Amino acid sequence: MHHYPHIYLRRPVSRIFWFVIGAGVATWWHHSLAMRDHHAQCWPCVLGNHSRAAVQDQPASDERRGYPEREGRWVRNPSSSSDGTVGWNQQEWDENKERLRNLQKRVGEAMVDMSESTLDSIVHGAEALKSKLTERRSMQGSGTPSDAPEQKKDPSA
């Protein structure tokens, strides 16, 4: 019909190719972010232990005596907790866990209440339909002519 091809029928292979390239790059980016977060959580502990062992092998110099050890805060079991933050962090962690438990309990109760109210409304609706059906059956069974639908007369007869 037309002397030019449809706009969406040109070069479908290149579009699929670029889609696959984009999906691969997006997947790589997502995994690199996840690994970066994982290394940020894991590697300081490992590096802190190795650098601490290397520092202990070297003799202490006068230049480093005035500065606290930076790597000491990254190790899992610090040798001295003079500032008292370890216990405070544990208390804060326990408080957060307790808040989370309370929140989960409230959400669970809300879901139970919502499901109960939904089931109640379904049951009430079914009961209303059942009563309506029994009323109609009783009306049809009694044969009241006022409620019966009017029959149309056949014009050909």
TORSE-627687 format. One record per residue (C-alpha): residue number from 1; z, y, x. Coordinates in Angstrom, 3 decimals, decimal comma. Layout:
// residues N
{node NUM; {Z; Y; X}}
...
***
This chain:
// residues 157
{node 1; {0,000; 0,000; 0,000}}
{node 2; {1,055; 2,509; 2,613}}
{node 3; {-0,755; 3,051; 5,887}}
{node 4; {2,554; 3,175; 7,793}}
{node 5; {5,257; 0,497; 7,992}}
{node 6; {8,547; 0,909; 6,202}}
{node 7; {11,146; 2,805; 8,213}}
{node 8; {13,681; -0,052; 8,154}}
{node 9; {11,217; -2,758; 9,159}}
{node 10; {10,435; -1,318; 12,597}}
{node 11; {12,140; -2,725; 15,687}}
{node 12; {14,788; -4,957; 14,051}}
{node 13; {15,358; -6,827; 17,316}}
{node 14; {16,398; -3,706; 19,189}}
{node 15; {18,893; -2,799; 16,463}}
{node 16; {20,465; -6,241; 16,608}}
{node 17; {20,544; -6,000; 20,400}}
{node 18; {22,336; -2,651; 20,339}}
{node 19; {24,717; -3,904; 17,640}}
{node 20; {25,673; -6,856; 19,846}}
{node 21; {26,115; -4,538; 22,843}}
{node 22; {28,333; -2,208; 20,795}}
{node 23; {30,405; -5,088; 19,436}}
{node 24; {30,880; -6,442; 22,954}}
{node 25; {31,979; -3,066; 24,306}}
{node 26; {34,368; -2,544; 21,378}}
{node 27; {35,857; -5,997; 21,902}}
{node 28; {36,225; -5,391; 25,639}}
{node 29; {37,873; -2,021; 24,974}}
{node 30; {40,334; -3,541; 22,497}}
{node 31; {41,296; -6,330; 24,887}}
{node 32; {41,605; -3,940; 27,826}}
{node 33; {44,041; -1,790; 25,835}}
{node 34; {46,059; -4,862; 24,890}}
{node 35; {46,170; -6,038; 28,501}}
{node 36; {47,076; -2,544; 29,685}}
{node 37; {50,033; -2,527; 27,308}}
{node 38; {50,989; -6,034; 28,402}}
{node 39; {50,871; -5,068; 32,075}}
{node 40; {52,843; -1,903; 31,379}}
{node 41; {55,610; -4,039; 29,910}}
{node 42; {55,468; -6,893; 32,383}}
{node 43; {54,414; -5,625; 35,800}}
{node 44; {57,138; -3,023; 36,479}}
{node 45; {59,744; -5,786; 36,357}}
{node 46; {57,815; -7,909; 38,819}}
{node 47; {56,878; -5,017; 41,068}}
{node 48; {60,422; -3,680; 40,969}}
{node 49; {61,828; -6,974; 42,240}}
{node 50; {59,303; -7,238; 45,091}}
{node 51; {59,647; -3,631; 46,214}}
{node 52; {63,430; -3,895; 46,074}}
{node 53; {63,348; -6,953; 48,346}}
{node 54; {61,053; -5,111; 50,749}}
{node 55; {63,351; -2,077; 50,781}}
{node 56; {66,414; -4,216; 51,511}}
{node 57; {64,695; -5,696; 54,581}}
{node 58; {64,100; -2,238; 56,046}}
{node 59; {66,930; -0,235; 57,579}}
{node 60; {68,052; 2,737; 55,507}}
{node 61; {66,851; 6,057; 56,837}}
{node 62; {68,587; 9,402; 56,504}}
{node 63; {65,727; 10,764; 54,375}}
{node 64; {66,151; 8,147; 51,633}}
{node 65; {69,937; 8,227; 51,419}}
{node 66; {69,997; 11,325; 49,211}}
{node 67; {67,577; 9,879; 46,652}}
{node 68; {68,394; 7,146; 44,142}}
{node 69; {66,266; 4,055; 44,127}}
{node 70; {63,480; 4,537; 41,602}}
{node 71; {62,582; 0,865; 41,387}}
{node 72; {66,144; -0,135; 40,476}}
{node 73; {65,642; 0,919; 36,885}}
{node 74; {62,723; -1,467; 36,408}}
{node 75; {64,467; -4,698; 37,347}}
{node 76; {65,704; -6,968; 34,597}}
{node 77; {69,301; -7,235; 35,772}}
{node 78; {70,275; -3,991; 37,458}}
{node 79; {73,052; -4,364; 40,000}}
{node 80; {74,967; -1,314; 38,818}}
{node 81; {74,916; 0,414; 35,466}}
{node 82; {76,874; 3,523; 36,267}}
{node 83; {75,347; 5,631; 33,515}}
{node 84; {76,295; 3,190; 30,729}}
{node 85; {72,870; 3,213; 29,079}}
{node 86; {72,527; -0,569; 29,044}}
{node 87; {75,264; -1,043; 26,450}}
{node 88; {74,042; 1,950; 24,467}}
{node 89; {70,511; 0,560; 24,339}}
{node 90; {71,886; -2,774; 23,151}}
{node 91; {73,893; -1,029; 20,412}}
{node 92; {70,832; 0,941; 19,360}}
{node 93; {68,772; -2,257; 19,360}}
{node 94; {71,352; -4,023; 17,183}}
{node 95; {71,453; -1,071; 14,766}}
{node 96; {67,674; -1,105; 14,492}}
{node 97; {67,672; -4,851; 13,848}}
{node 98; {70,306; -4,392; 11,132}}
{node 99; {68,242; -1,600; 9,535}}
{node 100; {65,196; -3,836; 9,606}}
{node 101; {67,119; -6,679; 7,956}}
{node 102; {68,352; -4,316; 5,223}}
{node 103; {64,836; -2,988; 4,694}}
{node 104; {63,427; -6,513; 4,468}}
{node 105; {66,136; -7,445; 1,970}}
{node 106; {65,386; -4,399; -0,203}}
{node 107; {61,647; -5,046; -0,075}}
{node 108; {62,218; -8,680; -1,020}}
{node 109; {64,396; -7,676; -3,967}}
{node 110; {61,811; -5,123; -5,091}}
{node 111; {59,071; -7,760; -4,953}}
{node 112; {61,192; -10,194; -6,968}}
{node 113; {61,915; -7,510; -9,585}}
{node 114; {58,253; -6,563; -9,788}}
{node 115; {57,124; -10,177; -10,174}}
{node 116; {59,776; -10,798; -12,848}}
{node 117; {58,695; -7,735; -14,821}}
{node 118; {55,053; -8,793; -14,521}}
{node 119; {55,845; -12,281; -15,781}}
{node 120; {57,932; -10,838; -18,629}}
{node 121; {55,068; -8,591; -19,730}}
{node 122; {52,655; -11,543; -19,613}}
{node 123; {55,026; -13,682; -21,699}}
{node 124; {55,553; -10,882; -24,254}}
{node 125; {51,793; -10,359; -24,498}}
{node 126; {51,229; -14,082; -25,048}}
{node 127; {53,943; -14,156; -27,731}}
{node 128; {52,377; -11,154; -29,493}}
{node 129; {48,959; -12,818; -29,462}}
{node 130; {50,475; -16,053; -30,753}}
{node 131; {52,207; -14,286; -33,659}}
{node 132; {49,003; -12,404; -34,477}}
{node 133; {47,061; -15,670; -34,486}}
{node 134; {49,585; -17,366; -36,797}}
{node 135; {49,413; -14,378; -39,181}}
{node 136; {45,624; -14,586; -39,341}}
{node 137; {45,720; -18,327; -39,889}}
{node 138; {48,257; -17,936; -42,689}}
{node 139; {46,088; -15,248; -44,310}}
{node 140; {42,976; -17,404; -44,064}}
{node 141; {44,877; -20,431; -45,340}}
{node 142; {46,188; -18,598; -48,412}}
{node 143; {42,668; -17,554; -49,332}}
{node 144; {43,200; -13,890; -50,122}}
{node 145; {39,827; -12,468; -51,156}}
{node 146; {40,677; -8,937; -50,057}}
{node 147; {40,991; -9,940; -46,410}}
{node 148; {37,961; -12,253; -46,422}}
{node 149; {34,809; -10,752; -44,933}}
{node 150; {32,162; -9,790; -47,427}}
{node 151; {29,232; -12,148; -47,544}}
{node 152; {25,821; -10,583; -47,396}}
{node 153; {23,384; -11,562; -50,073}}
{node 154; {20,210; -13,185; -48,905}}
{node 155; {17,282; -10,941; -50,017}}
{node 156; {14,785; -13,839; -50,017}}
{node 157; {16,760; -15,938; -52,514}}
***
